[in-house]
Amino acid sequence: MRKEDKQTAIEQIAATTKEYSHFYLVDTTAMNAAATSALRRKCFQSDIKLMVVKNTLLLKALESLEVDYSPLYGSMKGNTAVMFTNTGNAPAKLIKDVAKDGIPGLKAAYVEESFYIGADQLENLISIKSKNEVIADVIALLQSPAKNVISALQSGGNTLHGVLKTLGER
């Protein structure tokens, strides 16, 4: 690979990393072409960008960015594919669904400005809620007291109306 080509690849990886808020490093060593192709299709369906990269190019791209990704550097050994996404838990759920005998295996992840190192972190990553899920939970929590207040006001209004009507008739 020529030096200009390497620089272009580094810039492309860095630009993609800036574009997405979360990414996973995945080991695809034992996957054959058919399994890799199936994984790519499932990633596309889940709005996940899958990119197979050289570890040295990925390392240089991450070093060129403003965020300190040094905790991930130890995970960059062997074949590495990067899953880029804007939904923090989507790749973890996909890996769990697709994985057979630990293949593809999670190496590390950068999600919600936190680092997750090792395959044992997969369950923790699955349990992370997406932004839309958190917003839905907050709205549900806010609606509950409001519904109680409105219900109390409505029932009190009916009672008050009944009392006033009775007093008016007398």
Helices and strands as residue ranges (DSSP letters): H 3-19, E 22-27, H 33-45, E 49-53, H 55-63, G 70-75, E 80-85, H 90-98, E 105-111, E 114-117, G 119-121, H 122-126, H 131-169
